Amino acid sequence: MSRIVYVNGRFLPHREAAIHIEDRGYQFADGVYEVTAVRGGRLVDETLHLARLDRSLAELRIAAPMSRRALSFVLGEVIRRNRIRDGIVYLQATRGVAPRDHPFPADTRTSLVIAARRARAVNPKALAEGIKVITIPDIRWARCDIKSIALLPNILGKQQAREAGAYEAWQVDGAGLVTEGTSTNAWIVTEAGELVTRQADNAILNGCTRLALLDIARRIGLTIVERPFSVGEAKAAREAFLTSTTSLVLPIVRIDDTAIGDGAPGLLGRRLRELYVSHARNQAAGGPELPEVA
Ligand code: PDD
């Protein structure tokens, strides 16, 4: 079956899908994106993702490509036409096509591309054994809260991690505090059992997995502290893990050359992962987005 992609109002075979060379996304990275998981043919945390998309567009003063309701319909069509049960949907919206010039062009139409593909769940070995992260300087801009398609520092950081045999790179700000991974949010569990993740300011992307997990953690009565933590504190933590749409909740057992806790995936991280997975499964079965936690 050939893959179908939505491009500016049309559903096209993947190999025929194309955008204009003067699309501002192509020339200036003048656009935003979302990656949303699909489980059982349904989007996971759709409202969170669409709300974040609206926010990113508004911050950059890019017009919404269509109403939320229409967007939700098109997303569903892309999933259906590609017969995706478990996978991801990629959505990209840019300021549109115009002769190359830095200021906002007048009268462009927001370009919208939506593609989907099947994706297997996270590597079972990474899940069972935990993963390694390295730490690198955060060289990004001051608006990391916007899910911009300008990802050069992120891909350089991820490549550095891969070359060091690590899964992810945790970016560290000028004060020695961890901001986030290159495509994931960063968490630790302190010796006192507190769950710590950086507050959602301009230095991080406010992950939808992060938001759902905070909600779950609150419901089971965990002590949550949204604050920055240093690399030293992370290395001395009882547990560490990362979250994202594609990695869900993944245990970290090594930061640079330091083993975390006893060097095995932590218990709280595992419990939170299980709760997050059932939260997603619940939505796959047609349940509400709000996590149902006893
Ligand atoms: N990345 N931080 C950054 C910089 C990210 O790019 C992402 C998502 C996250 C986690 O957000 P969420 O939980 O909403 O996926 C945090 C996506 C998956 C990507 O670029 O592929």
py3Dmol code that shows the C-alpha trace and the ligand (Angstrom):
import py3Dmol

protein = """\
ATOM      1  CA  MET A   1       0.000   0.000   0.000  1.00  0.00           C
ATOM      2  CA  SER A   2       1.479   3.377  -0.943  1.00  0.00           C
ATOM      3  CA  ARG A   3       1.644   6.014   1.745  1.00  0.00           C
ATOM      4  CA  ILE A   4      -0.654   9.006   1.469  1.00  0.00           C
ATOM      5  CA  VAL A   5       0.399  12.497   2.534  1.00  0.00           C
ATOM      6  CA  TYR A   6      -1.757  15.586   3.002  1.00  0.00           C
ATOM      7  CA  VAL A   7      -0.238  18.677   1.342  1.00  0.00           C
ATOM      8  CA  ASN A   8      -2.108  21.981   1.237  1.00  0.00           C
ATOM      9  CA  GLY A   9      -5.591  20.620   0.684  1.00  0.00           C
ATOM     10  CA  ARG A  10      -4.747  17.443  -1.236  1.00  0.00           C
ATOM     11  CA  PHE A  11      -4.126  13.814  -0.310  1.00  0.00           C
ATOM     12  CA  LEU A  12      -1.203  12.664  -2.455  1.00  0.00           C
ATOM     13  CA  PRO A  13       0.908   9.513  -2.844  1.00  0.00           C
ATOM     14  CA  HIS A  14       4.061   9.938  -0.752  1.00  0.00           C
ATOM     15  CA  ARG A  15       6.425  10.042  -3.749  1.00  0.00           C
ATOM     16  CA  GLU A  16       4.388  12.770  -5.433  1.00  0.00           C
ATOM     17  CA  ALA A  17       4.080  14.951  -2.340  1.00  0.00           C
ATOM     18  CA  ALA A  18       6.180  18.113  -2.667  1.00  0.00           C
ATOM     19  CA  ILE A  19       6.371  21.672  -1.459  1.00  0.00           C
ATOM     20  CA  HIS A  20       7.438  24.811  -3.301  1.00  0.00           C
ATOM     21  CA  ILE A  21      11.153  25.749  -3.202  1.00  0.00           C
ATOM     22  CA  GLU A  22      10.175  29.178  -1.892  1.00  0.00           C
ATOM     23  CA  ASP A  23       8.237  27.782   1.025  1.00  0.00           C
ATOM     24  CA  ARG A  24       9.467  29.790   4.014  1.00  0.00           C
ATOM     25  CA  GLY A  25       9.819  26.586   5.993  1.00  0.00           C
ATOM     26  CA  TYR A  26      12.364  25.374   3.461  1.00  0.00           C
ATOM     27  CA  GLN A  27      14.255  28.665   3.211  1.00  0.00           C
ATOM     28  CA  PHE A  28      14.013  30.122   6.732  1.00  0.00           C
ATOM     29  CA  ALA A  29      12.717  27.296   8.973  1.00  0.00           C
ATOM     30  CA  ASP A  30       9.803  29.728   9.373  1.00  0.00           C
ATOM     31  CA  GLY A  31       7.331  27.201  10.705  1.00  0.00           C
ATOM     32  CA  VAL A  32       6.262  24.878  13.473  1.00  0.00           C
ATOM     33  CA  TYR A  33       5.489  21.190  13.854  1.00  0.00           C
ATOM     34  CA  GLU A  34       3.894  18.528  16.013  1.00  0.00           C
ATOM     35  CA  VAL A  35       4.597  14.819  16.389  1.00  0.00           C
ATOM     36  CA  THR A  36       1.665  12.906  17.840  1.00  0.00           C
ATOM     37  CA  ALA A  37       1.458   9.209  18.673  1.00  0.00           C
ATOM     38  CA  VAL A  38      -1.246   6.992  17.196  1.00  0.00           C
ATOM     39  CA  ARG A  39      -2.534   4.058  19.247  1.00  0.00           C
ATOM     40  CA  GLY A  40      -5.318   1.832  18.043  1.00  0.00           C
ATOM     41  CA  GLY A  41      -5.842   4.220  15.129  1.00  0.00           C
ATOM     42  CA  ARG A  42      -6.447   7.202  17.442  1.00  0.00           C
ATOM     43  CA  LEU A  43      -4.277  10.182  18.341  1.00  0.00           C
ATOM     44  CA  VAL A  44      -2.875  10.173  21.862  1.00  0.00           C
ATOM     45  CA  ASP A  45      -3.316  13.444  23.776  1.00  0.00           C
ATOM     46  CA  GLU A  46      -4.730  15.158  20.675  1.00  0.00           C
ATOM     47  CA  THR A  47      -6.052  18.178  22.592  1.00  0.00           C
ATOM     48  CA  LEU A  48      -2.664  18.823  24.206  1.00  0.00           C
ATOM     49  CA  HIS A  49      -0.905  18.650  20.831  1.00  0.00           C
ATOM     50  CA  LEU A  50      -3.433  20.873  19.048  1.00  0.00           C
ATOM     51  CA  ALA A  51      -3.319  23.412  21.884  1.00  0.00           C
ATOM     52  CA  ARG A  52       0.479  23.512  21.683  1.00  0.00           C
ATOM     53  CA  LEU A  53       0.297  23.893  17.900  1.00  0.00           C
ATOM     54  CA  ASP A  54      -2.057  26.869  18.281  1.00  0.00           C
ATOM     55  CA  ARG A  55       0.302  28.404  20.806  1.00  0.00           C
ATOM     56  CA  SER A  56       3.411  27.926  18.627  1.00  0.00           C
ATOM     57  CA  LEU A  57       1.596  29.446  15.618  1.00  0.00           C
ATOM     58  CA  ALA A  58       0.336  32.395  17.657  1.00  0.00           C
ATOM     59  CA  GLU A  59       3.792  33.126  19.121  1.00  0.00           C
ATOM     60  CA  LEU A  60       5.198  33.340  15.577  1.00  0.00           C
ATOM     61  CA  ARG A  61       2.136  35.141  14.186  1.00  0.00           C
ATOM     62  CA  ILE A  62       1.512  32.427  11.602  1.00  0.00           C
ATOM     63  CA  ALA A  63      -2.181  32.070  10.735  1.00  0.00           C
ATOM     64  CA  ALA A  64      -3.806  28.780  11.737  1.00  0.00           C
ATOM     65  CA  PRO A  65      -4.110  26.684   8.556  1.00  0.00           C
ATOM     66  CA  MET A  66      -7.717  25.749   9.389  1.00  0.00           C
ATOM     67  CA  SER A  67     -10.034  25.401  12.374  1.00  0.00           C
ATOM     68  CA  ARG A  68      -9.141  22.913  15.081  1.00  0.00           C
ATOM     69  CA  ARG A  69     -12.115  20.802  14.164  1.00  0.00           C
ATOM     70  CA  ALA A  70     -11.096  20.668  10.500  1.00  0.00           C
ATOM     71  CA  LEU A  71      -7.519  19.886  11.473  1.00  0.00           C
ATOM     72  CA  SER A  72      -8.666  17.067  13.694  1.00  0.00           C
ATOM     73  CA  PHE A  73     -10.645  15.659  10.752  1.00  0.00           C
ATOM     74  CA  VAL A  74      -7.668  15.826   8.373  1.00  0.00           C
ATOM     75  CA  LEU A  75      -5.385  14.203  10.948  1.00  0.00           C
ATOM     76  CA  GLY A  76      -7.916  11.382  11.278  1.00  0.00           C
ATOM     77  CA  GLU A  77      -8.112  11.037   7.476  1.00  0.00           C
ATOM     78  CA  VAL A  78      -4.334  10.714   7.164  1.00  0.00           C
ATOM     79  CA  ILE A  79      -4.351   7.977   9.819  1.00  0.00           C
ATOM     80  CA  ARG A  80      -7.277   6.208   8.159  1.00  0.00           C
ATOM     81  CA  ARG A  81      -5.966   6.416   4.584  1.00  0.00           C
ATOM     82  CA  ASN A  82      -2.624   5.005   5.705  1.00  0.00           C
ATOM     83  CA  ARG A  83      -4.327   2.357   7.871  1.00  0.00           C
ATOM     84  CA  ILE A  84      -2.135   3.221  10.834  1.00  0.00           C
ATOM     85  CA  ARG A  85      -2.993   1.498  14.096  1.00  0.00           C
ATOM     86  CA  ASP A  86       0.222   2.209  15.988  1.00  0.00           C
ATOM     87  CA  GLY A  87       2.581   4.871  14.757  1.00  0.00           C
ATOM     88  CA  ILE A  88       3.089   8.604  14.564  1.00  0.00           C
ATOM     89  CA  VAL A  89       1.658  11.567  12.713  1.00  0.00           C
ATOM     90  CA  TYR A  90       3.933  14.440  11.689  1.00  0.00           C
ATOM     91  CA  LEU A  91       2.338  17.832  11.073  1.00  0.00           C
ATOM     92  CA  GLN A  92       4.204  20.873   9.789  1.00  0.00           C
ATOM     93  CA  ALA A  93       2.781  24.353   9.262  1.00  0.00           C
ATOM     94  CA  THR A  94       4.852  27.158   7.757  1.00  0.00           C
ATOM     95  CA  ARG A  95       4.285  30.807   6.921  1.00  0.00           C
ATOM     96  CA  GLY A  96       3.766  29.852   3.289  1.00  0.00           C
ATOM     97  CA  VAL A  97       5.309  30.545  -0.096  1.00  0.00           C
ATOM     98  CA  ALA A  98       6.777  33.928  -1.066  1.00  0.00           C
ATOM     99  CA  PRO A  99       9.871  35.321  -2.837  1.00  0.00           C
ATOM    100  CA  ARG A 100      12.772  35.061  -0.406  1.00  0.00           C
ATOM    101  CA  ASP A 101      12.835  38.136   1.845  1.00  0.00           C
ATOM    102  CA  HIS A 102      13.177  38.202   5.621  1.00  0.00           C
ATOM    103  CA  PRO A 103      10.124  40.235   6.743  1.00  0.00           C
ATOM    104  CA  PHE A 104       6.741  38.535   6.908  1.00  0.00           C
ATOM    105  CA  PRO A 105       5.267  38.515   3.398  1.00  0.00           C
ATOM    106  CA  ALA A 106       1.801  39.959   2.882  1.00  0.00           C
ATOM    107  CA  ASP A 107      -0.985  37.602   1.821  1.00  0.00           C
ATOM    108  CA  THR A 108       0.620  34.193   2.087  1.00  0.00           C
ATOM    109  CA  ARG A 109      -1.375  31.125   2.987  1.00  0.00           C
ATOM    110  CA  THR A 110      -0.065  28.900   5.764  1.00  0.00           C
ATOM    111  CA  SER A 111       1.387  25.730   4.241  1.00  0.00           C
ATOM    112  CA  LEU A 112       0.284  22.510   5.872  1.00  0.00           C
ATOM    113  CA  VAL A 113       1.795  19.055   5.478  1.00  0.00           C
ATOM    114  CA  ILE A 114       0.597  16.006   7.418  1.00  0.00           C
ATOM    115  CA  ALA A 115       2.240  12.592   7.091  1.00  0.00           C
ATOM    116  CA  ALA A 116       1.894   9.417   9.115  1.00  0.00           C
ATOM    117  CA  ARG A 117       3.820   6.225   9.462  1.00  0.00           C
ATOM    118  CA  ARG A 118       3.759   3.045  11.421  1.00  0.00           C
ATOM    119  CA  ALA A 119       6.270   2.967  14.229  1.00  0.00           C
ATOM    120  CA  ARG A 120       7.130   0.214  16.623  1.00  0.00           C
ATOM    121  CA  ALA A 121       7.175   0.844  20.325  1.00  0.00           C
ATOM    122  CA  VAL A 122      10.448   1.825  21.971  1.00  0.00           C
ATOM    123  CA  ASN A 123      13.344  -0.604  21.631  1.00  0.00           C
ATOM    124  CA  PRO A 124      12.685  -3.286  24.315  1.00  0.00           C
ATOM    125  CA  LYS A 125      16.387  -3.464  25.205  1.00  0.00           C
ATOM    126  CA  ALA A 126      16.489   0.292  25.944  1.00  0.00           C
ATOM    127  CA  LEU A 127      13.435  -0.130  28.102  1.00  0.00           C
ATOM    128  CA  ALA A 128      14.662  -3.179  29.997  1.00  0.00           C
ATOM    129  CA  GLU A 129      18.242  -2.039  30.549  1.00  0.00           C
ATOM    130  CA  GLY A 130      17.871   1.723  30.575  1.00  0.00           C
ATOM    131  CA  ILE A 131      19.721   4.177  28.389  1.00  0.00           C
ATOM    132  CA  LYS A 132      22.715   6.479  28.579  1.00  0.00           C
ATOM    133  CA  VAL A 133      22.678  10.248  28.156  1.00  0.00           C
ATOM    134  CA  ILE A 134      25.567  12.651  27.728  1.00  0.00           C
ATOM    135  CA  THR A 135      25.542  16.313  28.764  1.00  0.00           C
ATOM    136  CA  ILE A 136      26.276  19.112  26.300  1.00  0.00           C
ATOM    137  CA  PRO A 137      26.046  22.928  26.365  1.00  0.00           C
ATOM    138  CA  ASP A 138      22.626  24.253  25.358  1.00  0.00           C
ATOM    139  CA  ILE A 139      23.403  26.392  22.304  1.00  0.00           C
ATOM    140  CA  ARG A 140      19.770  26.996  21.276  1.00  0.00           C
ATOM    141  CA  TRP A 141      17.806  30.253  21.130  1.00  0.00           C
ATOM    142  CA  ALA A 142      15.761  31.900  23.892  1.00  0.00           C
ATOM    143  CA  ARG A 143      12.353  30.598  22.703  1.00  0.00           C
ATOM    144  CA  CYS A 144      12.630  26.844  23.049  1.00  0.00           C
ATOM    145  CA  ASP A 145       8.986  26.858  24.220  1.00  0.00           C
ATOM    146  CA  ILE A 146       7.971  27.256  20.550  1.00  0.00           C
ATOM    147  CA  LYS A 147       7.960  23.967  18.634  1.00  0.00           C
ATOM    148  CA  SER A 148       9.841  25.476  15.724  1.00  0.00           C
ATOM    149  CA  ILE A 149      11.107  23.372  12.812  1.00  0.00           C
ATOM    150  CA  ALA A 150      14.533  25.067  13.259  1.00  0.00           C
ATOM    151  CA  LEU A 151      16.277  22.107  14.891  1.00  0.00           C
ATOM    152  CA  LEU A 152      19.969  22.396  13.989  1.00  0.00           C
ATOM    153  CA  PRO A 153      21.296  22.489  17.574  1.00  0.00           C
ATOM    154  CA  ASN A 154      19.021  19.572  18.414  1.00  0.00           C
ATOM    155  CA  ILE A 155      20.245  17.379  15.569  1.00  0.00           C
ATOM    156  CA  LEU A 156      23.885  18.253  16.263  1.00  0.00           C
ATOM    157  CA  GLY A 157      23.341  17.312  19.904  1.00  0.00           C
ATOM    158  CA  LYS A 158      21.590  14.063  19.034  1.00  0.00           C
ATOM    159  CA  GLN A 159      24.353  13.119  16.618  1.00  0.00           C
ATOM    160  CA  GLN A 160      26.943  13.818  19.331  1.00  0.00           C
ATOM    161  CA  ALA A 161      24.994  11.491  21.628  1.00  0.00           C
ATOM    162  CA  ARG A 162      24.885   8.742  18.999  1.00  0.00           C
ATOM    163  CA  GLU A 163      28.628   9.045  18.369  1.00  0.00           C
ATOM    164  CA  ALA A 164      29.203   8.710  22.131  1.00  0.00           C
ATOM    165  CA  GLY A 165      27.064   5.555  22.200  1.00  0.00           C
ATOM    166  CA  ALA A 166      24.277   7.389  24.053  1.00  0.00           C
ATOM    167  CA  TYR A 167      20.548   7.612  23.371  1.00  0.00           C
ATOM    168  CA  GLU A 168      20.145  11.295  24.156  1.00  0.00           C
ATOM    169  CA  ALA A 169      22.063  14.457  25.059  1.00  0.00           C
ATOM    170  CA  TRP A 170      20.878  16.565  27.983  1.00  0.00           C
ATOM    171  CA  GLN A 171      21.456  20.228  27.224  1.00  0.00           C
ATOM    172  CA  VAL A 172      22.891  22.364  30.002  1.00  0.00           C
ATOM    173  CA  ASP A 173      22.414  26.135  30.342  1.00  0.00           C
ATOM    174  CA  GLY A 174      25.061  28.724  31.322  1.00  0.00           C
ATOM    175  CA  ALA A 175      24.316  28.214  35.027  1.00  0.00           C
ATOM    176  CA  GLY A 176      25.045  24.475  34.834  1.00  0.00           C
ATOM    177  CA  LEU A 177      21.360  23.543  34.957  1.00  0.00           C
ATOM    178  CA  VAL A 178      19.807  20.919  32.698  1.00  0.00           C
ATOM    179  CA  THR A 179      17.221  22.329  30.309  1.00  0.00           C
ATOM    180  CA  GLU A 180      16.037  19.243  28.392  1.00  0.00           C
ATOM    181  CA  GLY A 181      17.112  16.581  25.908  1.00  0.00           C
ATOM    182  CA  THR A 182      17.409  17.314  22.196  1.00  0.00           C
ATOM    183  CA  SER A 183      13.952  15.801  21.596  1.00  0.00           C
ATOM    184  CA  THR A 184      12.830  14.797  25.083  1.00  0.00           C
ATOM    185  CA  ASN A 185      12.125  16.315  28.521  1.00  0.00           C
ATOM    186  CA  ALA A 186      14.390  15.538  31.488  1.00  0.00           C
ATOM    187  CA  TRP A 187      13.348  14.202  34.908  1.00  0.00           C
ATOM    188  CA  ILE A 188      14.991  13.018  38.114  1.00  0.00           C
ATOM    189  CA  VAL A 189      13.818  11.432  41.358  1.00  0.00           C
ATOM    190  CA  THR A 190      15.677  12.785  44.388  1.00  0.00           C
ATOM    191  CA  GLU A 191      16.865  10.762  47.393  1.00  0.00           C
ATOM    192  CA  ALA A 192      13.848  12.178  49.246  1.00  0.00           C
ATOM    193  CA  GLY A 193      11.577  10.659  46.573  1.00  0.00           C
ATOM    194  CA  GLU A 194      10.553  13.937  44.950  1.00  0.00           C
ATOM    195  CA  LEU A 195       9.842  13.990  41.251  1.00  0.00           C
ATOM    196  CA  VAL A 196      11.738  16.912  39.695  1.00  0.00           C
ATOM    197  CA  THR A 197      11.470  18.358  36.191  1.00  0.00           C
ATOM    198  CA  ARG A 198      12.268  21.826  34.930  1.00  0.00           C
ATOM    199  CA  GLN A 199       9.406  24.323  34.968  1.00  0.00           C
ATOM    200  CA  ALA A 200       7.902  25.054  31.543  1.00  0.00           C
ATOM    201  CA  ASP A 201       9.571  28.375  30.794  1.00  0.00           C
ATOM    202  CA  ASN A 202      11.145  29.627  27.551  1.00  0.00           C
ATOM    203  CA  ALA A 203      14.131  27.298  27.993  1.00  0.00           C
ATOM    204  CA  ILE A 204      12.228  24.088  27.261  1.00  0.00           C
ATOM    205  CA  LEU A 205       9.494  22.689  25.097  1.00  0.00           C
ATOM    206  CA  ASN A 206       6.514  21.912  27.303  1.00  0.00           C
ATOM    207  CA  GLY A 207       6.133  18.269  26.290  1.00  0.00           C
ATOM    208  CA  CYS A 208       2.671  16.790  25.963  1.00  0.00           C
ATOM    209  CA  THR A 209       4.044  13.596  27.542  1.00  0.00           C
ATOM    210  CA  ARG A 210       5.458  15.794  30.314  1.00  0.00           C
ATOM    211  CA  LEU A 211       2.047  17.376  30.910  1.00  0.00           C
ATOM    212  CA  ALA A 212       0.196  14.062  30.901  1.00  0.00           C
ATOM    213  CA  LEU A 213       2.766  12.500  33.229  1.00  0.00           C
ATOM    214  CA  LEU A 214       2.621  15.439  35.659  1.00  0.00           C
ATOM    215  CA  ASP A 215      -1.117  14.930  35.799  1.00  0.00           C
ATOM    216  CA  ILE A 216      -0.709  11.205  36.442  1.00  0.00           C
ATOM    217  CA  ALA A 217       1.949  11.836  39.115  1.00  0.00           C
ATOM    218  CA  ARG A 218      -0.325  14.343  40.851  1.00  0.00           C
ATOM    219  CA  ARG A 219      -3.200  11.899  40.882  1.00  0.00           C
ATOM    220  CA  ILE A 220      -1.140   9.200  42.584  1.00  0.00           C
ATOM    221  CA  GLY A 221       0.007  11.710  45.192  1.00  0.00           C
ATOM    222  CA  LEU A 222       3.689  12.059  44.301  1.00  0.00           C
ATOM    223  CA  THR A 223       5.561  15.142  45.447  1.00  0.00           C
ATOM    224  CA  ILE A 224       6.327  17.065  42.283  1.00  0.00           C
ATOM    225  CA  VAL A 225       8.752  19.957  42.108  1.00  0.00           C
ATOM    226  CA  GLU A 226       8.989  21.892  38.851  1.00  0.00           C
ATOM    227  CA  ARG A 227      12.422  23.478  39.056  1.00  0.00           C
ATOM    228  CA  PRO A 228      15.775  23.297  37.297  1.00  0.00           C
ATOM    229  CA  PHE A 229      18.357  20.786  38.506  1.00  0.00           C
ATOM    230  CA  SER A 230      22.122  20.726  37.981  1.00  0.00           C
ATOM    231  CA  VAL A 231      24.128  18.018  36.251  1.00  0.00           C
ATOM    232  CA  GLY A 232      25.683  17.178  39.637  1.00  0.00           C
ATOM    233  CA  GLU A 233      22.272  16.761  41.225  1.00  0.00           C
ATOM    234  CA  ALA A 234      21.135  14.547  38.350  1.00  0.00           C
ATOM    235  CA  LYS A 235      24.195  12.330  38.701  1.00  0.00           C
ATOM    236  CA  ALA A 236      23.498  11.930  42.422  1.00  0.00           C
ATOM    237  CA  ALA A 237      19.770  11.293  41.896  1.00  0.00           C
ATOM    238  CA  ARG A 238      18.035   8.075  42.843  1.00  0.00           C
ATOM    239  CA  GLU A 239      16.510   7.785  39.373  1.00  0.00           C
ATOM    240  CA  ALA A 240      16.496   9.652  36.092  1.00  0.00           C
ATOM    241  CA  PHE A 241      14.310   9.297  33.024  1.00  0.00           C
ATOM    242  CA  LEU A 242      13.191  11.123  29.924  1.00  0.00           C
ATOM    243  CA  THR A 243       9.813  11.593  28.264  1.00  0.00           C
ATOM    244  CA  SER A 244       8.552  12.219  24.742  1.00  0.00           C
ATOM    245  CA  THR A 245       5.827  11.208  22.331  1.00  0.00           C
ATOM    246  CA  THR A 246       8.072   8.603  20.715  1.00  0.00           C
ATOM    247  CA  SER A 247      10.062   7.406  23.763  1.00  0.00           C
ATOM    248  CA  LEU A 248       7.180   7.605  26.290  1.00  0.00           C
ATOM    249  CA  VAL A 249       8.956   7.267  29.648  1.00  0.00           C
ATOM    250  CA  LEU A 250      12.452   5.837  29.282  1.00  0.00           C
ATOM    251  CA  PRO A 251      14.792   5.043  32.197  1.00  0.00           C
ATOM    252  CA  ILE A 252      18.281   6.575  32.252  1.00  0.00           C
ATOM    253  CA  VAL A 253      20.967   4.494  33.950  1.00  0.00           C
ATOM    254  CA  ARG A 254      24.061   6.534  33.069  1.00  0.00           C
ATOM    255  CA  ILE A 255      24.755  10.250  32.703  1.00  0.00           C
ATOM    256  CA  ASP A 256      28.156  10.826  31.086  1.00  0.00           C
ATOM    257  CA  ASP A 257      30.290   8.308  33.014  1.00  0.00           C
ATOM    258  CA  THR A 258      28.211   8.204  36.181  1.00  0.00           C
ATOM    259  CA  ALA A 259      25.830   5.359  36.960  1.00  0.00           C
ATOM    260  CA  ILE A 260      22.465   6.537  38.290  1.00  0.00           C
ATOM    261  CA  GLY A 261      21.209   4.904  41.489  1.00  0.00           C
ATOM    262  CA  ASP A 262      22.225   1.249  41.406  1.00  0.00           C
ATOM    263  CA  GLY A 263      22.736   1.413  37.635  1.00  0.00           C
ATOM    264  CA  ALA A 264      19.428  -0.272  36.827  1.00  0.00           C
ATOM    265  CA  PRO A 265      16.113   1.309  35.728  1.00  0.00           C
ATOM    266  CA  GLY A 266      14.332   2.890  38.691  1.00  0.00           C
ATOM    267  CA  LEU A 267      11.071   1.671  40.213  1.00  0.00           C
ATOM    268  CA  LEU A 268       9.210   4.977  40.173  1.00  0.00           C
ATOM    269  CA  GLY A 269      10.102   5.555  36.515  1.00  0.00           C
ATOM    270  CA  ARG A 270       8.806   2.088  35.692  1.00  0.00           C
ATOM    271  CA  ARG A 271       5.559   2.713  37.544  1.00  0.00           C
ATOM    272  CA  LEU A 272       5.065   6.046  35.785  1.00  0.00           C
ATOM    273  CA  ARG A 273       5.755   4.442  32.434  1.00  0.00           C
ATOM    274  CA  GLU A 274       3.149   1.747  33.098  1.00  0.00           C
ATOM    275  CA  LEU A 275       0.606   4.399  34.078  1.00  0.00           C
ATOM    276  CA  TYR A 276       1.430   6.462  31.002  1.00  0.00           C
ATOM    277  CA  VAL A 277       1.073   3.419  28.733  1.00  0.00           C
ATOM    278  CA  SER A 278      -2.341   2.635  30.212  1.00  0.00           C
ATOM    279  CA  HIS A 279      -3.297   6.299  29.783  1.00  0.00           C
ATOM    280  CA  ALA A 280      -2.480   5.982  26.044  1.00  0.00           C
ATOM    281  CA  ARG A 281      -4.159   2.563  25.801  1.00  0.00           C
ATOM    282  CA  ASN A 282      -7.258   3.996  27.423  1.00  0.00           C
ATOM    283  CA  GLN A 283      -7.471   6.614  24.665  1.00  0.00           C
ATOM    284  CA  ALA A 284      -6.898   3.925  22.021  1.00  0.00           C
ATOM    285  CA  ALA A 285     -10.035   2.252  23.387  1.00  0.00           C
ATOM    286  CA  GLY A 286     -11.997   5.472  22.939  1.00  0.00           C
ATOM    287  CA  GLY A 287     -11.585   6.718  26.506  1.00  0.00           C
ATOM    288  CA  PRO A 288     -11.067  10.355  27.491  1.00  0.00           C
ATOM    289  CA  GLU A 289      -7.719  12.116  27.339  1.00  0.00           C
ATOM    290  CA  LEU A 290      -7.687  12.782  31.033  1.00  0.00           C
ATOM    291  CA  PRO A 291      -5.610  10.071  32.684  1.00  0.00           C
ATOM    292  CA  GLU A 292      -7.771   7.652  34.648  1.00  0.00           C
ATOM    293  CA  VAL A 293      -5.645   6.767  37.634  1.00  0.00           C
ATOM    294  CA  ALA A 294      -6.997   4.998  40.680  1.00  0.00           C
TER     295      ALA A 294
END
"""
ligand_1 = """\
21
PDD
N 10.151 15.883 20.153
N 11.725 18.680 24.040
C 12.018 18.800 22.736
C 13.116 19.730 22.322
C 11.299 18.050 21.785
O 11.581 18.163 20.471
C 10.282 17.168 22.225
C 9.455 16.373 21.260
C 10.019 17.076 23.616
C 8.929 16.204 24.158
O 7.648 16.670 23.795
P 6.425 15.656 23.621
O 6.288 14.924 24.904
O 5.280 16.534 23.326
O 6.760 14.722 22.493
C 10.741 17.875 24.481
C 9.414 15.210 19.097
C 8.896 13.878 19.511
C 10.282 15.160 17.854
O 10.886 16.180 17.547
O 10.323 14.126 17.186
"""
view = py3Dmol.view(width=600, height=400)
view.addModel(protein, "pdb")
view.setStyle({"model": 0}, {"cartoon": {"style": "trace"}})
view.addModel(ligand_1, "xyz")
view.setStyle({"model": 1}, {"stick": {}})
view.zoomTo()
view.show()
